[in-house]
Amino acid sequence: MKLEFLLVPTSDLKASLALYRDGLGYTELWREGDSTVALAIPGSELQLMLDANDPDAPVGPLFIVDSVEKFHAARPETLAVVAEPAEIPGGFLASYRDPGGATLYVMDQSTDSATA
C-alpha cells in the first residue's frame, strides 16, 4: 500500500489549475479526460489529484494497492465502507472512513495495459 496522491475534489477545475499550477508552480503530470488532472508537488513524491467528477467528495489520501478487491476483502474492520470497489479508467477505486471520520481512497491500476 503506497500513498501516491492527495485527492482534491473541485467544482471548478480551471480555477483549481490556476491556483495550483499557475499560482503555486505545481507541474502538470497527466490528465484523465476533462475532469481529472495530476500535479507534481514541489519537493515531494506525493502528487495532487484535482478531480471534478464528484466535487462534494471529501479531500483525502489516495493509496495505490495491487488489488482493490483483495484490499477490500481483507481491510481492517475499523475502516467503514463509504463506496464499494467500482471500476474506473485503468482499474478500481473504493473509499473508506477511518475511526476518526477522515476519508481515504484505495485504487489499483489492474486494468491499465501500461501497468499490467
N, CA, C and O atoms as a printed pandas DataFrame, in Angstrom:
     atom_number atom_name residue_name chain_id  residue_number  x_coord  y_coord  z_coord
0              1         N          MET        A               1    0.856   -1.169    0.000
1              2        CA          MET        A               1    0.000    0.000    0.000
2              3         C          MET        A               1    0.903    1.234    0.000
3              4         O          MET        A               1    1.718    1.425    0.903
4              5         N          LYS        A               2    0.743    2.056   -1.022
5              6        CA          LYS        A               2    1.602    3.229   -1.168
6              7         C          LYS        A               2    0.745    4.486   -1.287
7              8         O          LYS        A               2   -0.177    4.547   -2.100
8              9         N          LEU        A               3    1.059    5.480   -0.471
9             10        CA          LEU        A               3    0.388    6.769   -0.593
10            11         C          LEU        A               3    0.939    7.457   -1.829
11            12         O          LEU        A               3    2.131    7.756   -1.894
12            13         N          GLU        A               4    0.080    7.711   -2.811
13            14        CA          GLU        A               4    0.530    8.272   -4.082
14            15         C          GLU        A               4   -0.053    9.652   -4.378
15            16         O          GLU        A               4    0.607   10.494   -4.987
16            17         N          PHE        A               5   -1.302    9.880   -3.939
17            18        CA          PHE        A               5   -1.990   11.124   -4.271
18            19         C          PHE        A               5   -2.690   11.712   -3.059
19            20         O          PHE        A               5   -3.068   10.995   -2.132
20            21         N          LEU        A               6   -2.855   13.015   -3.080
21            22        CA          LEU        A               6   -3.821   13.685   -2.225
22            23         C          LEU        A               6   -4.959   14.055   -3.164
23            24         O          LEU        A               6   -4.783   14.882   -4.059
24            25         N          LEU        A               7   -6.120   13.451   -2.968
25            26        CA          LEU        A               7   -7.272   13.692   -3.824
26            27         C          LEU        A               7   -7.975   14.960   -3.369
27            28         O          LEU        A               7   -8.397   15.071   -2.218
28            29         N          VAL        A               8   -8.097   15.912   -4.282
29            30        CA          VAL        A               8   -8.738   17.192   -4.002
30            31         C          VAL        A               8   -9.883   17.383   -4.995
31            32         O          VAL        A               8   -9.650   17.802   -6.129
32            33         N          PRO        A               9  -11.112   17.081   -4.584
33            34        CA          PRO        A               9  -12.256   17.319   -5.448
34            35         C          PRO        A               9  -12.430   18.820   -5.688
35            36         O          PRO        A               9  -12.106   19.638   -4.827
36            37         N          THR        A              10  -12.938   19.164   -6.849
37            38        CA          THR        A              10  -13.126   20.564   -7.194
38            39         C          THR        A              10  -14.384   20.744   -8.034
39            40         O          THR        A              10  -14.721   19.896   -8.860
40            41         N          SER        A              11  -15.061   21.844   -7.814
41            42        CA          SER        A              11  -16.222   22.169   -8.651
42            43         C          SER        A              11  -15.811   23.060   -9.821
43            44         O          SER        A              11  -16.618   23.339  -10.707
44            45         N          ASP        A              12  -14.545   23.510   -9.822
45            46        CA          ASP        A              12  -14.053   24.382  -10.884
46            47         C          ASP        A              12  -12.604   24.017  -11.200
47            48         O          ASP        A              12  -11.668   24.592  -10.644
48            49         N          LEU        A              13  -12.440   23.053  -12.100
49            50        CA          LEU        A              13  -11.099   22.557  -12.426
50            51         C          LEU        A              13  -10.206   23.665  -12.970
51            52         O          LEU        A              13   -9.024   23.731  -12.635
52            53         N          LYS        A              14  -10.759   24.527  -13.797
53            54        CA          LYS        A              14   -9.976   25.616  -14.379
54            55         C          LYS        A              14   -9.415   26.533  -13.287
55            56         O          LYS        A              14   -8.239   26.895  -13.326
56            57         N          ALA        A              15  -10.243   26.905  -12.326
57            58        CA          ALA        A              15   -9.792   27.767  -11.227
58            59         C          ALA        A              15   -8.787   27.044  -10.330
59            60         O          ALA        A              15   -7.826   27.656   -9.865
60            61         N          SER        A              16   -9.001   25.751  -10.084
61            62        CA          SER        A              16   -8.069   24.983   -9.262
62            63         C          SER        A              16   -6.708   24.885   -9.942
63            64         O          SER        A              16   -5.673   25.027   -9.291
64            65         N          LEU        A              17   -6.711   24.641  -11.261
65            66        CA          LEU        A              17   -5.448   24.617  -12.004
66            67         C          LEU        A              17   -4.754   25.976  -11.972
67            68         O          LEU        A              17   -3.530   26.049  -11.865
68            69         N          ALA        A              18   -5.532   27.045  -12.065
69            70        CA          ALA        A              18   -4.944   28.380  -12.000
70            71         C          ALA        A              18   -4.234   28.587  -10.667
71            72         O          ALA        A              18   -3.174   29.211  -10.620
72            73         N          LEU        A              19   -4.801   28.075   -9.601
73            74        CA          LEU        A              19   -4.161   28.207   -8.296
74            75         C          LEU        A              19   -2.922   27.327   -8.177
75            76         O          LEU        A              19   -1.819   27.829   -7.963
76            77         N          TYR        A              20   -3.102   26.011   -8.316
77            78        CA          TYR        A              20   -2.020   25.073   -8.023
78            79         C          TYR        A              20   -0.916   25.072   -9.077
79            80         O          TYR        A              20    0.267   25.081   -8.739
80            81         N          ARG        A              21   -1.297   25.059  -10.336
81            82        CA          ARG        A              21   -0.293   25.002  -11.406
82            83         C          ARG        A              21    0.289   26.380  -11.689
83            84         O          ARG        A              21    1.505   26.567  -11.659
84            85         N          ASP        A              22   -0.578   27.336  -11.962
85            86        CA          ASP        A              22   -0.112   28.647  -12.388
86            87         C          ASP        A              22    0.319   29.526  -11.217
87            88         O          ASP        A              22    1.289   30.274  -11.335
88            89         N          GLY        A              23   -0.387   29.447  -10.092
89            90        CA          GLY        A              23   -0.067   30.297   -8.947
90            91         C          GLY        A              23    1.003   29.740   -8.028
91            92         O          GLY        A              23    1.888   30.467   -7.576
92            93         N          LEU        A              24    0.916   28.431   -7.753
93            94        CA          LEU        A              24    1.861   27.815   -6.816
94            95         C          LEU        A              24    3.010   27.094   -7.502
95            96         O          LEU        A              24    3.953   26.664   -6.838
96            97         N          GLY        A              25    2.945   26.956   -8.813
97            98        CA          GLY        A              25    4.054   26.375   -9.561
98            99         C          GLY        A              25    4.113   24.863   -9.594
99           100         O          GLY        A              25    5.163   24.302   -9.906
100          101         N          TYR        A              26    3.000   24.173   -9.279
101          102        CA          TYR        A              26    2.983   22.716   -9.395
102          103         C          TYR        A              26    3.042   22.356  -10.874
103          104         O          TYR        A              26    2.511   23.086  -11.711
104          105         N          THR        A              27    3.678   21.245  -11.201
105          106        CA          THR        A              27    3.835   20.813  -12.588
106          107         C          THR        A              27    2.745   19.818  -12.953
107          108         O          THR        A              27    2.532   18.839  -12.239
108          109         N          GLU        A              28    2.057   20.063  -14.057
109          110        CA          GLU        A              28    1.039   19.131  -14.525
110          111         C          GLU        A              28    1.712   17.875  -15.045
111          112         O          GLU        A              28    2.626   17.948  -15.866
112          113         N          LEU        A              29    1.253   16.704  -14.561
113          114        CA          LEU        A              29    1.843   15.418  -14.945
114          115         C          LEU        A              29    0.995   14.655  -15.952
115          116         O          LEU        A              29    1.529   14.099  -16.912
116          117         N          TRP        A              30   -0.308   14.620  -15.751
117          118        CA          TRP        A              30   -1.196   13.910  -16.657
118          119         C          TRP        A              30   -2.636   14.362  -16.435
119          120         O          TRP        A              30   -2.968   15.021  -15.450
120          121         N          ARG        A              31   -3.478   13.976  -17.400
121          122        CA          ARG        A              31   -4.919   14.254  -17.347
122          123         C          ARG        A              31   -5.690   12.994  -17.690
123          124         O          ARG        A              31   -5.225   12.145  -18.450
124          125         N          GLU        A              32   -6.866   12.893  -17.121
125          126        CA          GLU        A              32   -7.817   11.835  -17.467
126          127         C          GLU        A              32   -9.070   12.553  -17.932
127          128         O          GLU        A              32   -9.872   13.003  -17.114
128          129         N          GLY        A              33   -9.239   12.663  -19.240
129          130        CA          GLY        A              33  -10.383   13.380  -19.789
130          131         C          GLY        A              33  -10.339   14.851  -19.434
131          132         O          GLY        A              33   -9.272   15.456  -19.327
132          133         N          ASP        A              34  -11.525   15.411  -19.254
133          134        CA          ASP        A              34  -11.646   16.830  -18.921
134          135         C          ASP        A              34  -11.936   17.059  -17.448
135          136         O          ASP        A              34  -12.296   18.168  -17.055
136          137         N          SER        A              35  -11.782   16.011  -16.615
137          138        CA          SER        A              35  -12.205   16.165  -15.226
138          139         C          SER        A              35  -11.146   15.841  -14.177
139          140         O          SER        A              35  -11.359   16.122  -12.997
140          141         N          THR        A              36  -10.022   15.262  -14.563
141          142        CA          THR        A              36   -9.001   14.878  -13.580
142          143         C          THR        A              36   -7.621   15.282  -14.070
143          144         O          THR        A              36   -7.248   15.009  -15.211
144          145         N          VAL        A              37   -6.869   15.936  -13.193
145          146        CA          VAL        A              37   -5.512   16.363  -13.505
146          147         C          VAL        A              37   -4.621   16.047  -12.307
147          148         O          VAL        A              37   -4.981   16.341  -11.167
148          149         N          ALA        A              38   -3.457   15.448  -12.566
149          150        CA          ALA        A              38   -2.474   15.192  -11.507
150          151         C          ALA        A              38   -1.343   16.202  -11.634
151          152         O          ALA        A              38   -0.887   16.519  -12.732
152          153         N          LEU        A              39   -0.902   16.696  -10.487
153          154        CA          LEU        A              39    0.155   17.696  -10.435
154          155         C          LEU        A              39    1.259   17.233   -9.496
155          156         O          LEU        A              39    0.990   16.643   -8.449
156          157         N          ALA        A              40    2.506   17.505   -9.878
157          158        CA          ALA        A              40    3.649   17.223   -9.007
158          159         C          ALA        A              40    3.735   18.341   -7.976
159          160         O          ALA        A              40    3.681   19.520   -8.325
160          161         N          ILE        A              41    3.868   17.974   -6.726
161          162        CA          ILE        A              41    4.030   18.936   -5.646
162          163         C          ILE        A              41    5.525   19.169   -5.479
163          164         O          ILE        A              41    6.262   18.216   -5.228
164          165         N          PRO        A              42    5.987   20.386   -5.608
165          166        CA          PRO        A              42    7.426   20.648   -5.488
166          167         C          PRO        A              42    7.989   20.119   -4.159
167          168         O          PRO        A              42    7.420   20.346   -3.091
168          169         N          GLY        A              43    9.120   19.409   -4.257
169          170        CA          GLY        A              43    9.784   18.883   -3.069
170          171         C          GLY        A              43    9.141   17.650   -2.467
171          172         O          GLY        A              43    9.476   17.269   -1.346
172          173         N          SER        A              44    8.223   17.017   -3.187
173          174        CA          SER        A              44    7.511   15.853   -2.655
174          175         C          SER        A              44    7.302   14.815   -3.750
175          176         O          SER        A              44    7.177   15.155   -4.927
176          177         N          GLU        A              45    7.266   13.551   -3.353
177          178        CA          GLU        A              45    6.906   12.497   -4.302
178          179         C          GLU        A              45    5.390   12.350   -4.411
179          180         O          GLU        A              45    4.891   11.742   -5.357
180          181         N          LEU        A              46    4.662   12.904   -3.451
181          182        CA          LEU        A              46    3.206   12.868   -3.451
182          183         C          LEU        A              46    2.672   13.766   -4.567
183          184         O          LEU        A              46    3.202   14.850   -4.809
184          185         N          GLN        A              47    1.629   13.310   -5.234
185          186        CA          GLN        A              47    1.002   14.096   -6.296
186          187         C          GLN        A              47   -0.350   14.614   -5.815
187          188         O          GLN        A              47   -1.028   13.966   -5.019
188          189         N          LEU        A              48   -0.724   15.773   -6.301
189          190        CA          LEU        A              48   -2.031   16.337   -6.035
190          191         C          LEU        A              48   -2.933   15.944   -7.197
191          192         O          LEU        A              48   -2.603   16.215   -8.352
192          193         N          MET        A              49   -4.065   15.311   -6.912
193          194        CA          MET        A              49   -5.001   14.914   -7.961
194          195         C          MET        A              49   -6.251   15.771   -7.832
195          196         O          MET        A              49   -7.041   15.598   -6.904
196          197         N          LEU        A              50   -6.422   16.690   -8.764
197          198        CA          LEU        A              50   -7.627   17.511   -8.827
198          199         C          LEU        A              50   -8.687   16.726   -9.595
199          200         O          LEU        A              50   -8.418   16.213  -10.681
200          201         N          ASP        A              51   -9.893   16.634   -9.029
201          202        CA          ASP        A              51  -10.914   15.808   -9.653
202          203         C          ASP        A              51  -12.267   16.511   -9.602
203          204         O          ASP        A              51  -12.753   16.872   -8.530
204          205         N          ALA        A              52  -12.864   16.697  -10.775
205          206        CA          ALA        A              52  -14.158   17.365  -10.872
206          207         C          ALA        A              52  -15.311   16.380  -11.033
207          208         O          ALA        A              52  -16.444   16.807  -11.253
208          209         N          ASN        A              53  -15.057   15.082  -10.931
209          210        CA          ASN        A              53  -16.120   14.091  -11.099
210          211         C          ASN        A              53  -17.142   14.142   -9.976
211          212         O          ASN        A              53  -18.337   13.977  -10.223
212          213         N          ASP        A              54  -16.694   14.369   -8.743
213          214        CA          ASP        A              54  -17.585   14.459   -7.587
214          215         C          ASP        A              54  -17.080   15.588   -6.700
215          216         O          ASP        A              54  -16.357   15.344   -5.734
216          217         N          PRO        A              55  -17.458   16.829   -7.024
217          218        CA          PRO        A              55  -16.909   17.977   -6.305
218          219         C          PRO        A              55  -17.254   18.007   -4.817
219          220         O          PRO        A              55  -16.612   18.726   -4.051
220          221         N          ASP        A              56  -18.251   17.241   -4.402
221          222        CA          ASP        A              56  -18.629   17.210   -2.989
222          223         C          ASP        A              56  -17.913   16.121   -2.195
223          224         O          ASP        A              56  -18.102   16.014   -0.983
224          225         N          ALA        A              57  -17.099   15.318   -2.863
225          226        CA          ALA        A              57  -16.342   14.276   -2.154
226          227         C          ALA        A              57  -15.336   14.936   -1.214
227          228         O          ALA        A              57  -14.853   16.031   -1.498
228          229         N          PRO        A              58  -15.021   14.290   -0.113
229          230        CA          PRO        A              58  -14.040   14.875    0.804
230          231         C          PRO        A              58  -12.608   14.762    0.270
231          232         O          PRO        A              58  -12.275   13.838   -0.472
232          233         N          VAL        A              59  -11.783   15.711    0.662
233          234        CA          VAL        A              59  -10.346   15.635    0.390
234          235         C          VAL        A              59   -9.805   14.455    1.186
235          236         O          VAL        A              59  -10.249   14.204    2.306
236          237         N          GLY        A              60   -8.844   13.728    0.609
237          238        CA          GLY        A              60   -8.252   12.632    1.362
238          239         C          GLY        A              60   -7.087   11.991    0.652
239          240         O          GLY        A              60   -6.875   12.206   -0.541
240          241         N          PRO        A              61   -6.330   11.199    1.393
241          242        CA          PRO        A              61   -5.217   10.480    0.796
242          243         C          PRO        A              61   -5.723    9.366   -0.108
243          244         O          PRO        A              61   -6.750    8.746    0.167
244          245         N          LEU        A              62   -4.986    9.119   -1.196
245          246        CA          LEU        A              62   -5.324    8.053   -2.119
246          247         C          LEU        A              62   -4.142    7.092   -2.173
247          248         O          LEU        A              62   -3.041    7.457   -2.584
248          249         N          PHE        A              63   -4.395    5.862   -1.750
249          250        CA          PHE        A              63   -3.375    4.826   -1.698
250          251         C          PHE        A              63   -3.485    3.906   -2.904
251          252         O          PHE        A              63   -4.589    3.578   -3.336
252          253         N          ILE        A              64   -2.355    3.491   -3.447
253          254        CA          ILE        A              64   -2.304    2.529   -4.546
254          255         C          ILE        A              64   -2.029    1.145   -3.953
255          256         O          ILE        A              64   -1.118    0.976   -3.143
256          257         N          VAL        A              65   -2.824    0.168   -4.365
257          258        CA          VAL        A              65   -2.642   -1.222   -3.950
258          259         C          VAL        A              65   -2.627   -2.092   -5.199
259          260         O          VAL        A              65   -3.013   -1.646   -6.280
260          261         N          ASP        A              66   -2.178   -3.342   -5.046
261          262        CA          ASP        A              66   -2.173   -4.257   -6.182
262          263         C          ASP        A              66   -3.598   -4.617   -6.619
263          264         O          ASP        A              66   -3.880   -4.736   -7.811
264          265         N          SER        A              67   -4.492   -4.789   -5.634
265          266        CA          SER        A              67   -5.865   -5.182   -5.940
266          267         C          SER        A              67   -6.817   -4.552   -4.925
267          268         O          SER        A              67   -6.734   -4.829   -3.729
268          269         N          VAL        A              68   -7.710   -3.712   -5.409
269          270        CA          VAL        A              68   -8.716   -3.121   -4.525
270          271         C          VAL        A              68   -9.622   -4.213   -3.969
271          272         O          VAL        A              68   -9.979   -4.179   -2.791
272          273         N          GLU        A              69   -9.994   -5.178   -4.798
273          274        CA          GLU        A              69  -10.865   -6.264   -4.337
274          275         C          GLU        A              69  -10.238   -7.016   -3.160
275          276         O          GLU        A              69  -10.911   -7.294   -2.168
276          277         N          LYS        A              70   -8.952   -7.342   -3.274
277          278        CA          LYS        A              70   -8.275   -8.051   -2.177
278          279         C          LYS        A              70   -8.154   -7.170   -0.944
279          280         O          LYS        A              70   -8.373   -7.635    0.175
280          281         N          PHE        A              71   -7.805   -5.893   -1.140
281          282        CA          PHE        A              71   -7.729   -4.972   -0.012
282          283         C          PHE        A              71   -9.086   -4.889    0.672
283          284         O          PHE        A              71   -9.174   -4.963    1.898
284          285         N          HIS        A              72  -10.139   -4.734   -0.116
285          286        CA          HIS        A              72  -11.490   -4.596    0.416
286          287         C          HIS        A              72  -11.884   -5.821    1.250
287          288         O          HIS        A              72  -12.458   -5.691    2.331
288          289         N          ALA        A              73  -11.570   -6.993    0.738
289          290        CA          ALA        A              73  -11.923   -8.230    1.438
290          291         C          ALA        A              73  -11.153   -8.392    2.751
291          292         O          ALA        A              73  -11.663   -8.990    3.698
292          293         N          ALA        A              74   -9.934   -7.864    2.810
293          294        CA          ALA        A              74   -9.078   -8.047    3.992
294          295         C          ALA        A              74   -8.928   -6.766    4.826
295          296         O          ALA        A              74   -8.129   -6.737    5.763
296          297         N          ARG        A              75   -9.674   -5.722    4.504
297          298        CA          ARG        A              75   -9.489   -4.427    5.171
298          299         C          ARG        A              75   -9.718   -4.546    6.672
299          300         O          ARG        A              75  -10.465   -5.410    7.130
300          301         N          PRO        A              76   -9.073   -3.675    7.427
301          302        CA          PRO        A              76   -9.332   -3.653    8.877
302          303         C          PRO        A              76  -10.801   -3.332    9.147
303          304         O          PRO        A              76  -11.406   -2.521    8.445
304          305         N          GLU        A              77  -11.362   -3.966   10.157
305          306        CA          GLU        A              77  -12.777   -3.739   10.490
306          307         C          GLU        A              77  -13.059   -2.293   10.859
307          308         O          GLU        A              77  -14.200   -1.841   10.763
308          309         N          THR        A              78  -12.037   -1.565   11.278
309          310        CA          THR        A              78  -12.237   -0.177   11.687
310          311         C          THR        A              78  -12.416    0.772   10.504
311          312         O          THR        A              78  -12.766    1.936   10.702
312          313         N          LEU        A              79  -12.185    0.300    9.285
313          314        CA          LEU        A              79  -12.435    1.122    8.099
314          315         C          LEU        A              79  -13.871    0.908    7.632
315          316         O          LEU        A              79  -14.218   -0.174    7.158
316          317         N          ALA        A              80  -14.691    1.922    7.765
317          318        CA          ALA        A              80  -16.081    1.845    7.315
318          319         C          ALA        A              80  -16.131    2.104    5.809
319          320         O          ALA        A              80  -15.470    3.015    5.309
320          321         N          VAL        A              81  -16.897    1.320    5.108
321          322        CA          VAL        A              81  -17.015    1.462    3.654
322          323         C          VAL        A              81  -17.885    2.674    3.333
323          324         O          VAL        A              81  -19.019    2.782    3.799
324          325         N          VAL        A              82  -17.336    3.581    2.531
325          326        CA          VAL        A              82  -18.092    4.722    2.016
326          327         C          VAL        A              82  -18.589    4.384    0.621
327          328         O          VAL        A              82  -19.755    4.615    0.300
328          329         N          ALA        A              83  -17.702    3.834   -0.216
329          330        CA          ALA        A              83  -18.074    3.412   -1.568
330          331         C          ALA        A              83  -17.394    2.087   -1.863
331          332         O          ALA        A              83  -16.174    1.967   -1.758
332          333         N          GLU        A              84  -18.180    1.108   -2.227
333          334        CA          GLU        A              84  -17.670   -0.218   -2.593
334          335         C          GLU        A              84  -16.725   -0.097   -3.785
335          336         O          GLU        A              84  -16.781    0.889   -4.519
336          337         N          PRO        A              85  -15.855   -1.093   -3.987
337          338        CA          PRO        A              85  -14.985   -1.061   -5.162
338          339         C          PRO        A              85  -15.793   -0.904   -6.452
339          340         O          PRO        A              85  -16.784   -1.598   -6.675
340          341         N          ALA        A              86  -15.343    0.024   -7.287
341          342        CA          ALA        A              86  -16.008    0.289   -8.559
342          343         C          ALA        A              86  -14.949    0.492   -9.630
343          344         O          ALA        A              86  -13.856    0.992   -9.364
344          345         N          GLU        A              87  -15.296    0.094  -10.839
345          346        CA          GLU        A              87  -14.357    0.238  -11.944
346          347         C          GLU        A              87  -14.206    1.704  -12.334
347          348         O          GLU        A              87  -15.185    2.445  -12.428
348          349         N          ILE        A              88  -12.968    2.100  -12.558
349          350        CA          ILE        A              88  -12.606    3.421  -13.054
350          351         C          ILE        A              88  -11.669    3.202  -14.236
351          352         O          ILE        A              88  -11.218    2.075  -14.441
352          353         N          PRO        A              89  -11.360    4.222  -15.014
353          354        CA          PRO        A              89  -10.398    4.021  -16.103
354          355         C          PRO        A              89   -9.065    3.469  -15.566
355          356         O          PRO        A              89   -8.416    4.102  -14.733
356          357         N          GLY        A              90   -8.676    2.313  -16.042
357          358        CA          GLY        A              90   -7.403    1.710  -15.655
358          359         C          GLY        A              90   -7.421    0.813  -14.439
359          360         O          GLY        A              90   -6.398    0.207  -14.120
360          361         N          GLY        A              91   -8.552    0.701  -13.742
361          362        CA          GLY        A              91   -8.562   -0.150  -12.546
362          363         C          GLY        A              91   -9.823   -0.021  -11.722
363          364         O          GLY        A              91  -10.931    0.073  -12.250
364          365         N          PHE        A              92   -9.624   -0.018  -10.396
365          366        CA          PHE        A              92  -10.745    0.032   -9.458
366          367         C          PHE        A              92  -10.441    1.014   -8.343
367          368         O          PHE        A              92   -9.281    1.276   -8.025
368          369         N          LEU        A              93  -11.514    1.562   -7.746
369          370        CA          LEU        A              93  -11.407    2.538   -6.665
370          371         C          LEU        A              93  -12.467    2.231   -5.620
371          372         O          LEU        A              93  -13.598    1.876   -5.954
372          373         N          ALA        A              94  -12.092    2.371   -4.348
373          374        CA          ALA        A              94  -13.037    2.267   -3.236
374          375         C          ALA        A              94  -12.699    3.369   -2.246
375          376         O          ALA        A              94  -11.574    3.869   -2.228
376          377         N          SER        A              95  -13.668    3.747   -1.423
377          378        CA          SER        A              95  -13.378    4.740   -0.391
378          379         C          SER        A              95  -13.897    4.266    0.954
379          380         O          SER        A              95  -14.862    3.508    1.051
380          381         N          TYR        A              96  -13.213    4.746    1.994
381          382        CA          TYR        A              96  -13.467    4.308    3.361
382          383         C          TYR        A              96  -13.404    5.496    4.305
383          384         O          TYR        A              96  -12.854    6.545    3.967
384          385         N          ARG        A              97  -13.970    5.323    5.489
385          386        CA          ARG        A              97  -13.858    6.322    6.543
386          387         C          ARG        A              97  -13.124    5.661    7.707
387          388         O          ARG        A              97  -13.472    4.560    8.135
388          389         N          ASP        A              98  -12.103    6.354    8.211
389          390        CA          ASP        A              98  -11.348    5.805    9.340
390          391         C          ASP        A              98  -12.099    6.091   10.644
391          392         O          ASP        A              98  -13.092    6.819   10.632
392          393         N          PRO        A              99  -11.638    5.529   11.769
393          394        CA          PRO        A              99  -12.362    5.707   13.030
394          395         C          PRO        A              99  -12.522    7.170   13.456
395          396         O          PRO        A              99  -13.448    7.489   14.202
396          397         N          GLY        A             100  -11.647    8.055   13.002
397          398        CA          GLY        A             100  -11.741    9.464   13.351
398          399         C          GLY        A             100  -12.606   10.268   12.404
399          400         O          GLY        A             100  -12.802   11.464   12.619
400          401         N          GLY        A             101  -13.136    9.633   11.347
401          402        CA          GLY        A             101  -14.025   10.307   10.417
402          403         C          GLY        A             101  -13.375   10.767    9.126
403          404         O          GLY        A             101  -14.066   11.275    8.243
404          405         N          ALA        A             102  -12.061   10.603    8.990
405          406        CA          ALA        A             102  -11.374   11.009    7.762
406          407         C          ALA        A             102  -11.661   10.010    6.646
407          408         O          ALA        A             102  -11.807    8.813    6.894
408          409         N          THR        A             103  -11.740   10.506    5.432
409          410        CA          THR        A             103  -11.961    9.662    4.257
410          411         C          THR        A             103  -10.625    9.311    3.638
411          412         O          THR        A             103   -9.734   10.154    3.536
412          413         N          LEU        A             104  -10.490    8.046    3.220
413          414        CA          LEU        A             104   -9.321    7.630    2.449
414          415         C          LEU        A             104   -9.794    6.817    1.263
415          416         O          LEU        A             104  -10.840    6.168    1.290
416          417         N          TYR        A             105   -8.984    6.878    0.226
417          418        CA          TYR        A             105   -9.300    6.230   -1.046
418          419         C          TYR        A             105   -8.247    5.175   -1.331
419          420         O          TYR        A             105   -7.071    5.352   -1.014
420          421         N          VAL        A             106   -8.684    4.063   -1.939
421          422        CA          VAL        A             106   -7.787    2.974   -2.321
422          423         C          VAL        A             106   -8.051    2.670   -3.790
423          424         O          VAL        A             106   -9.194    2.467   -4.200
424          425         N          MET        A             107   -6.978    2.641   -4.574
425          426        CA          MET        A             107   -7.097    2.470   -6.023
426          427         C          MET        A             107   -6.083    1.443   -6.503
427          428         O          MET        A             107   -4.994    1.318   -5.942
428          429         N          ASP        A             108   -6.447    0.720   -7.536
429          430        CA          ASP        A             108   -5.468   -0.107   -8.230
430          431         C          ASP        A             108   -5.461    0.286   -9.702
431          432         O          ASP        A             108   -6.335    1.016  -10.167
432          433         N          GLN        A             109   -4.485   -0.197  -10.408
433          434        CA          GLN        A             109   -4.370    0.057  -11.840
434          435         C          GLN        A             109   -4.339   -1.274  -12.573
435          436         O          GLN        A             109   -3.565   -1.470  -13.510
436          437         N          SER        A             110   -5.195   -2.181  -12.127
437          438        CA          SER        A             110   -5.184   -3.565  -12.588
438          439         C          SER        A             110   -5.635   -3.748  -14.020
439          440         O          SER        A             110   -5.300   -4.765  -14.629
440          441         N          THR        A             111   -6.369   -2.828  -14.580
441          442        CA          THR        A             111   -6.823   -2.991  -15.966
442          443         C          THR        A             111   -6.101   -2.036  -16.915
443          444         O          THR        A             111   -6.429   -1.967  -18.100
444          445         N          ASP        A             112   -5.127   -1.307  -16.399
445          446        CA          ASP        A             112   -4.321   -0.386  -17.222
446          447         C          ASP        A             112   -3.297   -1.203  -17.997
447          448         O          ASP        A             112   -2.426   -1.832  -17.397
448          449         N          SER        A             113   -3.391   -1.201  -19.314
449          450        CA          SER        A             113   -2.482   -2.027  -20.117
450          451         C          SER        A             113   -1.029   -1.621  -19.945
451          452         O          SER        A             113   -0.142   -2.442  -20.176
452          453         N          ALA        A             114   -0.752   -0.385  -19.549
453          454        CA          ALA        A             114    0.631    0.064  -19.348
454          455         C          ALA        A             114    1.245   -0.526  -18.091
455          456         O          ALA        A             114    2.468   -0.635  -18.000
456          457         N          THR        A             115    0.399   -0.921  -17.091
457          458        CA          THR        A             115    0.912   -1.478  -15.850
458          459         C          THR        A             115    0.676   -2.959  -15.736
459          460         O          THR        A             115    1.257   -3.607  -14.865
460          461         N          ALA        A             116   -0.162   -3.518  -16.591
461          462        CA          ALA        A             116   -0.499   -4.947  -16.496
462          463         C          ALA        A             116    0.598   -5.812  -17.093
463          464         O          ALA        A             116    0.484   -7.037  -17.099
